[in-house]
């Protein structure tokens, strides 16, 4: 494991090891145990998209590991004046021990890894959101005690969350059903790759997707970059693709609900359902911190779990 660009780059063993390390680091934090494993290391964090959870969790996480986080706004870098991502990668590799980037184009992440000589972490692109899915899987493990043999369902826009959830779920041994309307389904390349996987179902019917599901995931109908389509998407998604009490009645009796946040309550999820599952949703947000610390450790010099 040299980088975290997308979940399909990981083996199942690597995925499960990251989750195991995340749990161990969370427990160490609860017990007040020192975890300065990355003392002397510096992480550069490039942001071309706004962020709450990604910025704070990586910045705090790197600090808790004894390292130095460095916030790099795209508007402050020469990227904003036309310097290539390739040259940026080669320059930053001379200063830093790792790069986390939150951007639009997945190719930028791939190019940073290809032209640089230090680990690169995908903090989010329009195509993938691997760190979020790692946090989701960690949270499901906490609540359900397992990942394999569970049924996951995703309801809503087939965005970066849906793309990465398909990959992460199947890699972890769970099944996954995705309900999205025509024209808003997950990336065609991912659908082609997993179309014949026994654990994958794509449907336009949310009830079919959540039937007997152990965990239901959703996300906003208009992600960053899609704001100009918000009104159109409202008309396409409203009512049918909302996670509400009626829809959840088709799921398993002890269904768990996850939302990567921010949530637009009364759109993709009702306020009632959100509050009923708020503890798990905010545990999910907290676990961004712990599992990303695991990623930082395994990429920046510590190659085994920490216990």
N, C-alpha and C positions, 0 to 999 in steps of 0.2 A: 504494500500500500504506500504509494509515493505521493498521491494527491487525493482529494475528494472532489471530483468534478461532477460525478453523477453516480447514483447508487448501483447502476449496472456494472460499474468498474470493480465493485467489491465481490468477493466470494461470500458464501453464507457464513463461513467461519470468521471472516473479517468483520462482517456485520454484527454477528453475535458477540464478538470480542469487544467491539466499540460499546455496545449496550451494557455488557458486563462491567466494563471500566467506568461507564457513566454511573451505574448503580453504586460502585465502590467509592467513587469520588463524592457522590451525594451523601453517602453514609459518613465519610470522613469529615465532610463539612458540618454535618449535624453534631459530630462528636468533637469538633474543634481541633481536629488533627491537622498539622501543618502539611501543605502540599506544594512546596516551592520547587517542583520538579523542573521548571523551565526558567530558573534563575539565570539571568544574563541573556535570555533570548528576546527577540523583538518581533512582533507581528504587525505588519502593515495592513490596514483595513481600508480598502478602496470602496467608496460609496458613490454610485451613480443613480441610486434610487433612495428615497427617504426610508427611514428605518426607526423602529422603537426596539423591538425584541432582539433583532440581529445585532445592532450596534451595542446595546447595553450588555447583552449576554456575552458577546465575544470580548468586549473591553473589560468587564468585570472578571470573566473567566481567565483571561490571560493574566490579569493582575493577581488573582488568587493562586495561580500556578507559579507566581514569582517572577513572571516575565513583564515585558513592557509593551502595551498596545499603542499603536500610532494611528490616529484617525487621518485618513487621506481623502478629502472631498475631491471629487472629480473636477469641480470648478477651480480648485487650487493647483491641480496638476497640469503638466504640459499636455496631457491627453486632451484637455479642453482647447488647446491651441494647435492640435493636429499632430502631435507626436504619436507615433504608432504604438499599439499595444505590445508589439514585438520588442521595440527599443525600450519601452517602459519596463518590460519584464527583465531585460538584461541589466538595466540600471539598478532596479530595486533589488535584484539578486545580490548585488555587491554590498548592500546596506543591511538587509533584513534576513531573518531566519525563516520567515513564512509570510504568505499573503492570503488574506481573505478578501474576496471581491463580491459585491452585491451590484448587479448590473442588468442590462437588458438582454444582450446577445450572448448565447452560450458559446459562440466561437471565440469571444474575448477571453473567456475562462480557459478554453482549450489552448488558445495562443499563449496566454500567460504561462501555462504549464509547459508548453512545447519549447518556448524560447527562453524561459527562465531556468534557474538551477536550484530553486528552493521549492518547498511544498506549496501548493495552491489549494485553497478551499473555496468551493462555490457556496457563497452565502445566500444566493438566489439569482436566478435568471428567468427570463420569460418561459423557458422550456422546463427547467428543473428547480426543485427546492429540497435538496437532499438532507440538509441539517434539520429542517422542520420534520421530515418523516422519521429521522432517527429519534427525535424527541417524542414523536407520536408513538413509535414502537416501544420506546422505553416506558412511556406512561401506561400503555396497554399491558405490558409485562407486570407493572406494579399492581394494577387493578385486577387483572385476569390470571396472573401467575404463569402465563404462557403466551406464545404467539402461534405456534403450529396448531393446525386444525381449527383455528378460529375463522369465522366468516366476517369480513369487513365489507362495508358498503360506503360508497361515495356518492353524494347527491349534489349536482350543481354543474358549474362550468368546468369543462375539461381542460383545466389550466395546468400550470406548473405543479400545483399540489396533486392533482389527479395523476399526472404523468409519473411523478416520483412515487406516489402511493401505490400505483400498480406494480412498479418494479420492487419497491421495498416489501410490500405484502407478500408477494410470491416468493421473493428471496428468503423471507423469514419463515415460510411454510404455511402461511395463511392463504385463504381464498379471498378474492376481491370482486365485487360487482359494482360497476360504475353506471349511474343513470345520468345522462346528459342529453339535451335536445339536439336534434340534427343541426349541424352547422357549428356546434359548440362542444364537440366531443374531443377527447384527448388526441395527442399528436399522432398522425397517421403512421409514422415509423414505429411507435410503441405499440399501436394497435396491431400492426402487421406482425411484429415480433412475438406478441403474446396471444394472437387471435385463436390459436389452437391449444393454448394451455388449459388444462382441465380445471384449473382454479380460477379462471378469469371469465367474467361475463360483462358484456357491454349491452346496455338496453336504454331505451328512451322512457321506460316506465319505472319511476322511483319505488313504487310498491313492490315490484318484482325484485328490484335491487336490494331492498332492506328486509325482505322476507327472511325471518329467523336470523338476522344479522346480530353478531355479538357486539360489534362496534360500528357506529355510523359517523362518517366524517362529512363535513361540508366546508365551503369557503364562500367568499363574496362572489356575486354574479359578475362584477366588473373589476378586474384586477388593475394594478397600476399600469398605465399605458392604454387601458380600455375605457377611460373616463368619458371620452366622446361618444361611446356607444351605450352609456349607462341607461338612458331612457329606452332605447331599443331593446336592450337586454331585460329591462324590467318587464316589458310586455311578453317577452319570450319565456322567461323563467317564473314569473309570479304565479303564486298558488301551487302549481304543479310541482315545482322543484324547491319547495320550502320544507325544512325539517320541522315538523310540528307534531303535536300529540297524536293526531290521527295517523300520520305516516308511521310513527314509531310503534303504533299498536301492531304493526305487521312484523316487527323485529322480535328478537328474543326478549323474554320478560325482564331480564337483568341487563338490557342493552346499555352500552356506554356511548356517550356522544362526545366527539372531539371537534374543535374548531381552532384553526391556526391563528386566528385574530389578525387584524381587528374585525369585529363582527358588526354587521348591519342588521340589527334586530328588527324583526317583523319583515325582513326580506328573505334571506336564505335560511334564517332560523328564527323562531318566535322567541320573544323575551321569556315566556314561560318555560320553554324547553331549555333555553340557555341557562337560566337561573337554577333549574333542577339539576343541571349537570355542571354547574360553575366550578365546583371543587376540582373535578377531573380536568376541566378546560384550563384552569389556571395552574394545576400541576403540570399539565402539558406545556404551558408557557415557561414555567420554572425549569423544566427539564431540558429546554434549549441550552441553558447554562451548563448543566452537568454533562450532557452527551457531547457538546462542543468542546468542553475541556478534555474529554476522552479523545476526540479527534485531534486536538492540538498536541496532546501527549504522544499519540502514536505516529503523528507526522513529523514532529519536531524533536525526536531523539529518544523517546521512551517507547520501546517496541513490545512491551508485555504489560499485562494488567498490574495494578499498583498495590495489590494486597500482599 
